[in-house]
Amino acid sequence: MAKLWRRPTKDEPKTPPVREADLSTLRIERPSLIFLSGFFTTDEKPEYTRASLRAMDDVLAARPRDASPVDVYCWSHGGLKDAFNLAAYTVRPGSACSPPVKKLAAGLIMPLVVKDFKLDAKGNATGTPLPLDEAKKNLRNITFFGYSAGCITAQECFNASLKMMQQSGYAEKDARDILSEVVYIGAGVVSRPGREKDRFTSLFLEATNDRIVRFKNRLWAPLRVIFSRFAPRLKVQPLSGRAAIITAAVSKRGYETKQRNGKTVKEKIRGMIPRWMLVKSLHELPRYMTQDEELSPFAKMVHYGIANAVARTGPVDPIRLLDPPPGTDEKTAAAYREKISKAVVKPKRR
């Protein structure tokens, strides 16, 4: 079954380097980043989990040096059988939720919004709703970063939480309002943003030449696929007061440049499709989560978005998540702000 992973605490042995988080006793009490990984990160591949946690450390390095600590977790999938859960969601995006993700929602979100939360023998939630302001404050500690299949995990988590909150006594309107305090950033989105714009406070990143994203959109958003052929440049478009979608074409280049120990190095991007097939998926995580402006128009967006999300103290506009965080080099920040300002699509006047 899919699992949530963490690093050992200071009081635990350093081996193994990753440990399963006990969702039955977990309590999020400070800013936490939960990486909802892609389909190839499974329970049987702890090396992928370790790599995922290290990648989140790199992302968090964009924060100010004196920033408060952030707890980092990583979600792994149970195996190839989880593909059926993903298919079920794409057909029923308004309600679908697999048992593993319901367990995730019950451990992560429900203790923060319901006092004495429990699931009875039939799987129904019981407990006492917390005051709205308290529940909202608690959920500001949760930031989701989803990639590929992990984007569907995030949406299943919303469905499960909304249902359990209503079972516990919340009105649907109040439950949705509270859940909007969670920030979610999705990269290589394979879910359906058009149906998810009034859920968590969300940023959806989709490359217009990402073959996996394009296949998904041919099924559920065919007009967007057609128009994206003629609009490869960066576009930041609000979907609602809680969500925005960011689209652009990414480079086909096979490496990413990074700064390491004060030097610029090239790091190879591992393709998802074998070389002999002579095509590239352009769905790889570095094409979304990078600081290399020549590789991707999305450069710095994930880093800055997460830095702002984990530092939030109140509701946040999704577009504001894209701001350079405090401490960013002014020259870098100025160039980045110009890029974003040119890309934002202003709502049409009625």
Backbone hydrogen bonds in HBPLUS format (Angstrom, degrees):
<---DONOR---> <-ACCEPTOR-->    atom                        ^
c    i                          cat <-CA-CA->   ^        H-A-AA   ^      H-
h    n   atom  resd res      DA  || num        DHA   H-A  angle D-A-AA Bond
n    s   type  num  typ     dist DA aas  dist angle  dist       angle   num
A0003-LYS N   A0076-SER O   3.17 MM  73  5.41 136.8  2.36 125.4 137.9     1
A0076-SER N   A0003-LYS O   2.88 MM  73  5.41 163.9  1.90 159.5 164.7     2
A0021-ALA N   A0004-LEU O   2.72 MM  17  5.47 171.0  1.72 145.0 148.3     3
A0005-TRP N   A0074-CYS O   2.73 MM  69  5.11 158.5  1.77 149.1 156.8     4
A0074-CYS N   A0005-TRP O   3.06 MM  69  5.11 151.3  2.15 131.3 138.4     5
A0006-ARG N   A0019-ARG O   2.79 MM  13  5.36 151.4  1.87 153.8 163.7     6
A0019-ARG N   A0006-ARG O   2.74 MM  13  5.36 165.5  1.76 159.9 164.2     7
A0012-GLU N   A0009-THR O   3.13 MM   3  5.33 164.7  2.15 110.1 114.7     8
A0025-THR N   A0022-ASP O   3.14 MM   3  5.74 155.2  2.20 114.8 121.4     9
A0026-LEU N   A0022-ASP O   2.98 MM   4  5.91 124.6  2.29 147.1 163.0    10
A0071-ASP N   A0031-PRO O   3.05 MM  40  6.50 156.5  2.11 153.8 152.4    11
A0032-SER N   A0141-ASN O   2.70 MM 109  5.71 148.7  1.80 151.0 156.9    12
A0143-THR N   A0032-SER O   3.02 MM 111  6.20 143.8  2.15 163.0 173.3    13
A0033-LEU N   A0071-ASP O   2.79 MM  38  6.22 157.4  1.84 166.2 172.7    14
A0073-TYR N   A0033-LEU O   2.90 MM  40  6.28 156.6  1.96 163.4 166.6    15
A0034-ILE N   A0143-THR O   2.87 MM 109  6.19 167.6  1.88 167.5 171.3    16
A0145-PHE N   A0034-ILE O   2.99 MM 111  6.20 161.3  2.03 150.3 149.4    17
A0035-PHE N   A0073-TYR O   2.92 MM  38  6.15 174.2  1.92 145.4 143.8    18
A0075-TRP N   A0035-PHE O   2.86 MM  40  6.17 159.6  1.90 170.7 168.5    19
A0036-LEU N   A0145-PHE O   2.81 MM 109  5.99 159.6  1.85 144.2 151.4    20
A0147-TYR N   A0036-LEU O   3.03 MM 111  6.37 153.7  2.10 178.8 172.6    21
A0041-THR N   A0038-GLY O   3.23 MM   3  5.93 165.0  2.26 120.0 124.4    22
A0077-HIS N   A0041-THR O   2.88 MM  36  6.22 168.3  1.89 152.3 150.3    23
A0045-LYS N   A0042-THR O   3.09 MM   3  5.53 168.4  2.10 118.8 121.2    24
A0043-ASP N   A0077-HIS O   2.97 MM  34  6.12 135.9  2.17 162.3 162.6    25
A0048-TYR N   A0045-LYS O   2.99 MM   3  5.58 139.7  2.15 115.2 124.9    26
A0050-ARG N   A0046-PRO O   2.89 MM   4  6.20 159.9  1.93 153.5 157.8    27
A0051-ALA N   A0047-GLU O   3.07 MM   4  6.20 157.0  2.12 137.2 143.5    28
A0052-SER N   A0048-TYR O   2.91 MM   4  6.11 147.2  2.02 141.5 150.6    29
A0053-LEU N   A0049-THR O   3.01 MM   4  6.33 156.2  2.06 152.6 157.9    30
A0054-ARG N   A0050-ARG O   2.99 MM   4  6.28 156.6  2.05 149.9 156.6    31
A0055-ALA N   A0051-ALA O   2.91 MM   4  6.12 151.6  1.99 143.5 151.6    32
A0056-MET N   A0052-SER O   3.07 MM   4  6.38 147.0  2.18 143.3 151.5    33
A0057-ASP N   A0053-LEU O   3.12 MM   4  6.47 142.6  2.27 139.8 149.8    34
A0057-ASP N   A0054-ARG O   3.06 MM   3  5.00 121.0  2.42  92.7 107.9    35
A0058-ASP N   A0054-ARG O   3.08 MM   4  6.49 150.1  2.17 147.8 155.3    36
A0059-VAL N   A0055-ALA O   3.08 MM   4  6.43 151.8  2.16 144.0 151.5    37
A0060-LEU N   A0056-MET O   2.97 MM   4  6.18 162.3  2.00 149.0 153.2    38
A0061-ALA N   A0058-ASP O   3.24 MM   3  5.21 146.5  2.35  95.9 105.7    39
A0062-ALA N   A0059-VAL O   3.25 MM   3  6.15 172.5  2.26 123.2 125.0    40
A0063-ARG N   A0060-LEU O   3.09 MM   3  5.72 167.9  2.10 119.4 122.3    41
A0067-ALA N   A0064-PRO O   3.09 MM   3  5.32 160.4  2.13 117.2 117.6    42
A0082-ASP N   A0079-GLY O   2.99 MM   3  5.78 161.0  2.02 122.5 127.8    43
A0083-ALA N   A0080-LEU O   3.03 MM   3  5.77 168.5  2.04 121.1 124.9    44
A0084-PHE N   A0081-LYS O   3.18 MM   3  6.05 159.6  2.22 122.0 125.2    45
A0085-ASN N   A0082-ASP O   2.95 MM   3  5.17 126.5  2.25 101.5 115.4    46
A0086-LEU N   A0082-ASP O   3.20 MM   4  6.64 151.3  2.29 148.7 156.4    47
A0087-ALA N   A0083-ALA O   3.01 MM   4  6.27 156.8  2.06 146.6 152.6    48
A0088-ALA N   A0084-PHE O   2.98 MM   4  6.16 152.4  2.06 141.6 149.1    49
A0089-TYR N   A0085-ASN O   3.11 MM   4  6.40 148.8  2.21 143.3 150.7    50
A0090-THR N   A0086-LEU O   3.21 MM   4  6.53 160.9  2.25 150.3 154.3    51
A0091-VAL N   A0087-ALA O   3.34 MM   4  6.60 141.4  2.50 143.8 152.8    52
A0092-ARG N   A0088-ALA O   3.02 MM   4  6.22 150.3  2.11 144.6 153.2    53
A0095-SER N   A0092-ARG O   3.27 MM   3  5.90 163.5  2.30 118.4 122.7    54
A0096-ALA N   A0092-ARG O   2.94 MM   4  5.45 164.9  1.97 165.8 168.2    55
A0102-LYS N   A0098-SER O   3.00 MM   4  6.28 149.2  2.10 153.9 163.7    56
A0103-LYS N   A0099-PRO O   3.04 MM   4  6.30 151.2  2.13 148.9 155.9    57
A0104-LEU N   A0100-PRO O   3.03 MM   4  6.39 145.8  2.15 137.6 147.3    58
A0105-ALA N   A0101-VAL O   2.91 MM   4  6.18 163.4  1.93 152.3 154.8    59
A0106-ALA N   A0102-LYS O   2.90 MM   4  6.07 153.7  1.97 144.0 151.8    60
A0107-GLY N   A0103-LYS O   3.03 MM   4  6.22 139.6  2.20 141.5 151.1    61
A0107-GLY N   A0104-LEU O   3.20 MM   3  5.26 128.4  2.48  95.7 108.7    62
A0108-LEU N   A0104-LEU O   2.84 MM   4  5.94 161.1  1.87 157.2 162.8    63
A0109-ILE N   A0105-ALA O   3.01 MM   4  5.28 138.4  2.18 127.2 139.1    64
A0110-MET N   A0105-ALA O   3.14 MM   5  6.46 166.3  2.16 161.2 164.7    65
A0112-LEU N   A0109-ILE O   2.95 MM   3  5.48 146.4  2.06 117.1 127.5    66
A0113-VAL N   A0110-MET O   3.09 MM   3  5.33 160.6  2.13 111.0 117.1    67
A0114-VAL N   A0110-MET O   2.95 MM   4  5.79 141.0  2.10 162.9 170.4    68
A0130-LEU N   A0113-VAL O   3.03 MM  17  5.55 166.9  2.05 145.4 141.8    69
A0115-LYS N   A0128-THR O   2.75 MM  13  5.03 161.0  1.79 157.7 151.0    70
A0128-THR N   A0115-LYS O   2.96 MM  13  5.03 165.5  1.98 145.0 149.7    71
A0118-LYS N   A0126-THR O   3.06 MM   8  5.37 150.1  2.16 146.2 147.8    72
A0126-THR N   A0118-LYS O   2.87 MM   8  5.37 152.1  1.94 155.0 157.9    73
A0120-ASP N   A0124-ASN O   2.88 MM   4  5.45 162.9  1.91 153.1 154.7    74
A0123-GLY N   A0120-ASP O   2.88 MM   3  5.20 162.7  1.91 115.8 120.7    75
A0134-GLU N   A0131-PRO O   3.07 MM   3  5.39 118.9  2.46 106.4 121.1    76
A0135-ALA N   A0131-PRO O   2.98 MM   4  6.24 165.1  2.01 162.9 167.6    77
A0136-LYS N   A0132-LEU O   2.92 MM   4  6.10 161.8  1.95 154.5 159.5    78
A0137-LYS N   A0133-ASP O   3.03 MM   4  6.17 161.6  2.07 142.7 147.8    79
A0138-ASN N   A0134-GLU O   3.01 MM   4  6.24 157.4  2.06 148.9 154.8    80
A0139-LEU N   A0135-ALA O   3.11 MM   4  6.37 155.1  2.18 148.3 154.0    81
A0140-ARG N   A0137-LYS O   3.27 MM   3  5.40 147.8  2.38 100.0 109.3    82
A0141-ASN N   A0138-ASN O   3.21 MM   3  5.97 163.5  2.23 116.9 120.9    83
A0142-ILE N   A0139-LEU O   3.09 MM   3  5.50 168.2  2.11 114.4 117.4    84
A0144-PHE N   A0183-VAL O   2.81 MM  39  6.20 164.1  1.83 162.9 165.2    85
A0185-ILE N   A0144-PHE O   2.94 MM  41  6.28 156.9  1.99 147.6 153.6    86
A0146-GLY N   A0185-ILE O   2.84 MM  39  6.20 155.1  1.90 150.8 159.1    87
A0187-ALA N   A0146-GLY O   2.83 MM  41  6.22 158.2  1.88 154.3 160.6    88
A0150-GLY N   A0147-TYR O   2.85 MM   3  4.92 148.5  1.95 137.8 128.8    89
A0148-SER N   A0187-ALA O   3.05 MM  39  6.47 158.8  2.10 163.7 170.5    90
A0151-CYS N   A0148-SER O   2.92 MM   3  5.57 157.3  1.97 118.5 125.4    91
A0152-ILE N   A0149-ALA O   3.06 MM   3  5.50 134.5  2.27 107.7 118.3    92
A0153-THR N   A0149-ALA O   3.29 MM   4  6.73 150.7  2.38 141.3 149.7    93
A0154-ALA N   A0150-GLY O   3.07 MM   4  6.36 151.7  2.15 144.0 149.5    94
A0155-GLN N   A0151-CYS O   3.35 MM   4  6.64 153.9  2.42 137.3 143.2    95
A0156-GLU N   A0152-ILE O   2.87 MM   4  6.12 156.9  1.92 155.6 162.3    96
A0157-CYS N   A0153-THR O   2.93 MM   4  6.11 149.4  2.03 145.1 153.8    97
A0158-PHE N   A0154-ALA O   3.10 MM   4  6.48 144.6  2.23 140.1 149.0    98
A0159-ASN N   A0155-GLN O   3.06 MM   4  6.39 165.5  2.08 149.6 152.3    99
A0160-ALA N   A0156-GLU O   2.90 MM   4  6.15 164.4  1.93 154.5 158.3   100
A0161-SER N   A0157-CYS O   2.97 MM   4  6.04 163.5  2.00 145.6 150.6   101
A0162-LEU N   A0158-PHE O   2.89 MM   4  6.02 168.8  1.90 159.9 162.9   102
A0163-LYS N   A0159-ASN O   3.12 MM   4  6.26 162.7  2.16 146.5 151.0   103
A0164-MET N   A0160-ALA O   2.99 MM   4  6.19 166.6  2.01 152.9 156.6   104
A0165-MET N   A0161-SER O   2.85 MM   4  5.94 153.9  1.91 151.5 158.7   105
A0166-GLN N   A0162-LEU O   3.11 MM   4  6.30 153.6  2.18 143.8 150.1   106
A0167-GLN N   A0163-LYS O   3.01 MM   4  6.28 154.1  2.08 146.7 154.4   107
A0168-SER N   A0164-MET O   3.02 MM   4  6.17 136.1  2.22 136.5 147.7   108
A0170-TYR N   A0165-MET O   3.01 MM   5  5.58 162.1  2.04 151.2 145.5   109
A0169-GLY N   A0166-GLN O   3.12 MM   3  5.21 157.1  2.18 102.0 109.2   110
A0175-ALA N   A0171-ALA O   2.94 MM   4  6.19 162.5  1.97 160.6 166.3   111
A0176-ARG N   A0172-GLU O   2.96 MM   4  6.15 163.9  1.98 155.2 158.5   112
A0177-ASP N   A0173-LYS O   3.05 MM   4  6.22 155.5  2.11 143.4 150.6   113
A0178-ILE N   A0174-ASP O   2.94 MM   4  6.17 158.5  1.99 151.5 156.4   114
A0179-LEU N   A0175-ALA O   2.96 MM   4  6.16 166.1  1.98 151.8 155.7   115
A0180-SER N   A0176-ARG O   3.10 MM   4  6.23 132.7  2.34 140.9 151.7   116
A0181-GLU N   A0178-ILE O   3.04 MM   3  5.79 166.3  2.06 120.8 125.1   117
A0182-VAL N   A0179-LEU O   3.11 MM   3  5.75 161.9  2.15 116.8 121.6   118
A0201-THR N   A0182-VAL O   2.97 MM  19  6.15 153.2  2.04 171.7 171.6   119
A0184-TYR N   A0201-THR O   2.83 MM  17  6.05 164.0  1.86 157.4 159.2   120
A0203-LEU N   A0184-TYR O   3.02 MM  19  6.56 143.2  2.16 150.1 160.5   121
A0186-GLY N   A0203-LEU O   2.83 MM  17  6.16 171.7  1.83 173.8 176.4   122
A0205-LEU N   A0186-GLY O   2.79 MM  19  5.96 152.9  1.86 152.8 162.2   123
A0188-GLY N   A0205-LEU O   3.00 MM  17  6.02 132.0  2.24 143.3 156.9   124
A0195-ARG N   A0192-ARG O   2.87 MM   3  5.65 155.0  1.93 128.0 134.8   125
A0196-GLU N   A0193-PRO O   2.94 MM   3  4.77 156.5  1.99 103.1 110.8   126
A0202-SER N   A0242-ARG O   2.74 MM  40  6.22 152.3  1.81 157.8 165.7   127
A0244-ALA N   A0202-SER O   3.10 MM  42  6.47 139.2  2.27 138.3 149.8   128
A0204-PHE N   A0244-ALA O   2.95 MM  40  6.34 161.6  1.98 155.6 161.6   129
A0246-ILE N   A0204-PHE O   2.71 MM  42  5.98 166.3  1.72 175.0 177.9   130
A0206-GLU N   A0246-ILE O   2.92 MM  40  6.25 168.2  1.94 168.3 171.7   131
A0210-ASP N   A0207-ALA O   3.16 MM   3  5.10 167.5  2.18 106.3 109.1   132
A0208-THR N   A0248-ALA O   2.78 MM  40  5.53 151.4  1.87 122.4 132.0   133
A0214-ARG N   A0210-ASP O   2.85 MM   4  6.03 161.0  1.88 157.9 164.2   134
A0211-ARG N   A0281-SER O   2.90 MM  70  5.19 153.2  1.98 154.5 160.1   135
A0215-PHE N   A0211-ARG O   3.02 MM   4  6.13 152.8  2.10 137.6 144.3   136
A0216-LYS N   A0212-ILE O   3.14 MM   4  6.40 159.5  2.18 145.1 150.1   137
A0217-ASN N   A0213-VAL O   2.90 MM   4  6.18 160.4  1.94 152.2 157.9   138
A0218-ARG N   A0214-ARG O   2.88 MM   4  6.09 140.8  2.04 145.6 155.8   139
A0219-LEU N   A0216-LYS O   3.11 MM   3  5.46 135.5  2.32 103.1 114.5   140
A0220-TRP N   A0216-LYS O   3.18 MM   4  6.52 157.9  2.23 148.5 154.5   141
A0221-ALA N   A0217-ASN O   2.64 MM   4  4.58 148.3  1.73 125.3 134.7   142
A0224-ARG N   A0221-ALA O   3.06 MM   3  5.49 123.6  2.39 109.1 122.5   143
A0225-VAL N   A0221-ALA O   3.33 MM   4  6.75 147.4  2.45 148.1 157.3   144
A0226-ILE N   A0222-PRO O   3.14 MM   4  6.48 155.8  2.21 148.4 154.3   145
A0227-PHE N   A0223-LEU O   2.99 MM   4  6.27 171.4  2.00 158.8 159.6   146
A0228-SER N   A0224-ARG O   2.95 MM   4  5.91 146.8  2.06 139.9 149.1   147
A0229-ARG N   A0226-ILE O   3.32 MM   3  5.72 145.6  2.44 105.2 113.7   148
A0230-PHE N   A0227-PHE O   3.03 MM   3  5.55 143.7  2.17 110.9 120.2   149
A0231-ALA N   A0228-SER O   3.18 MM   3  4.83 161.8  2.22  97.1 102.6   150
A0249-ALA N   A0232-PRO O   2.80 MM  17  4.94 143.9  1.93 156.5 146.3   151
A0235-LYS N   A0247-THR O   2.83 MM  12  5.30 145.5  1.95 157.2 163.7   152
A0247-THR N   A0235-LYS O   2.92 MM  12  5.30 156.5  1.97 150.4 157.1   153
A0236-VAL N   A0343-ALA O   2.91 MM 107  5.39 169.6  1.92 120.1 120.1   154
A0345-VAL N   A0236-VAL O   2.77 MM 109  5.92 160.7  1.80 159.6 157.7   155
A0237-GLN N   A0245-ILE O   2.88 MM   8  5.34 176.9  1.88 161.4 160.6   156
A0245-ILE N   A0237-GLN O   2.86 MM   8  5.34 163.6  1.89 152.3 150.9   157
A0239-LEU N   A0243-ALA O   2.83 MM   4  5.35 167.8  1.84 130.0 133.7   158
A0240-SER N   A0243-ALA O   3.24 MM   3  5.25 155.6  2.31 143.1 137.2   159
A0251-SER N   A0295-LEU O   3.01 MM  44  5.21 159.8  2.05 159.2 160.2   160
A0269-ILE N   A0254-GLY O   2.93 MM  15  5.41 171.5  1.94 138.8 136.6   161
A0256-GLU N   A0267-GLU O   2.77 MM  11  5.14 158.5  1.81 142.8 149.3   162
A0267-GLU N   A0256-GLU O   2.73 MM  11  5.14 161.0  1.76 150.8 157.7   163
A0258-LYS N   A0265-VAL O   2.82 MM   7  5.35 157.7  1.87 152.8 160.4   164
A0265-VAL N   A0258-LYS O   2.79 MM   7  5.35 163.9  1.82 157.7 163.1   165
A0260-ARG N   A0263-LYS O   2.72 MM   3  5.25 165.7  1.74 156.5 159.8   166
A0263-LYS N   A0260-ARG O   3.04 MM   3  5.25 159.8  2.09 108.5 115.0   167
A0277-MET N   A0274-PRO O   3.10 MM   3  5.81 162.0  2.13 118.4 124.0   168
A0278-LEU N   A0275-ARG O   2.87 MM   3  5.56 165.8  1.89 123.7 128.6   169
A0287-ARG N   A0284-GLU O   3.08 MM   3  5.80 150.6  2.17 120.1 128.1   170
A0288-TYR N   A0285-LEU O   2.84 MM   3  5.46 160.7  1.88 123.5 130.1   171
A0289-MET N   A0285-LEU O   2.83 MM   4  5.90 172.1  1.83 158.6 161.3   172
A0300-LYS N   A0290-THR O   2.73 MM  10  6.04 161.9  1.76 159.2 157.5   173
A0295-LEU N   A0292-ASP O   3.14 MM   3  5.43 143.1  2.28 104.6 114.9   174
A0296-SER N   A0292-ASP O   3.25 MM   4  6.56 158.5  2.30 155.5 160.6   175
A0299-ALA N   A0296-SER O   3.11 MM   3  5.47 159.9  2.15 114.5 117.0   176
A0301-MET N   A0298-PHE O   3.02 MM   3  5.64 157.6  2.07 138.1 145.0   177
A0304-TYR N   A0300-LYS O   2.85 MM   4  5.91 171.4  1.86 156.3 159.0   178
A0305-GLY N   A0301-MET O   2.78 MM   4  5.69 156.3  1.84 141.8 150.1   179
A0306-ILE N   A0302-VAL O   2.95 MM   4  5.97 164.3  1.97 149.1 152.6   180
A0307-ALA N   A0303-HIS O   3.04 MM   4  6.16 158.1  2.08 142.5 149.3   181
A0308-ASN N   A0304-TYR O   2.96 MM   4  6.16 160.6  2.00 153.2 157.1   182
A0309-ALA N   A0305-GLY O   2.93 MM   4  6.03 148.1  2.03 139.3 149.1   183
A0310-VAL N   A0306-ILE O   2.99 MM   4  6.13 171.1  2.00 160.0 159.2   184
A0312-ARG N   A0309-ALA O   3.26 MM   3  5.39 165.1  2.29 107.2 111.6   185
A0320-ARG N   A0317-ASP O   2.96 MM   3  5.28 124.8  2.28 107.0 121.4   186
A0321-LEU N   A0318-PRO O   3.17 MM   3  5.31 143.5  2.31  99.2 109.5   187
A0322-LEU N   A0319-ILE O   3.05 MM   3  5.68 158.9  2.10 114.3 120.6   188
A0323-ASP N   A0320-ARG O   3.09 MM   3  5.46 168.7  2.11 113.3 116.9   189
A0328-THR N   A0325-PRO O   3.23 MM   3  6.02 148.6  2.33 147.0 147.6   190
A0333-ALA N   A0329-ASP O   2.79 MM   4  6.00 161.7  1.83 158.1 164.6   191
A0334-ALA N   A0330-GLU O   2.86 MM   4  5.95 156.8  1.91 146.6 152.0   192
A0335-ALA N   A0331-LYS O   3.21 MM   4  6.42 165.7  2.23 148.6 151.4   193
A0336-TYR N   A0332-THR O   3.02 MM   4  6.17 157.0  2.08 147.9 154.9   194
A0337-ARG N   A0333-ALA O   2.84 MM   4  6.00 163.7  1.86 153.1 157.3   195
A0338-GLU N   A0334-ALA O   3.07 MM   4  6.26 156.8  2.13 145.2 151.2   196
A0339-LYS N   A0335-ALA O   3.11 MM   4  6.36 153.4  2.19 141.6 148.6   197
A0340-ILE N   A0336-TYR O   3.01 MM   4  6.35 160.3  2.05 156.2 160.7   198
A0341-SER N   A0337-ARG O   2.84 MM   4  6.01 166.1  1.86 154.3 158.4   199
A0342-LYS N   A0338-GLU O   3.13 MM   4  6.22 155.4  2.19 147.3 152.3   200
A0343-ALA N   A0340-ILE O   2.97 MM   3  5.05 131.6  2.21  98.2 112.3   201
A0344-VAL N   A0340-ILE O   3.04 MM   4  6.22 139.2  2.21 157.4 166.7   202
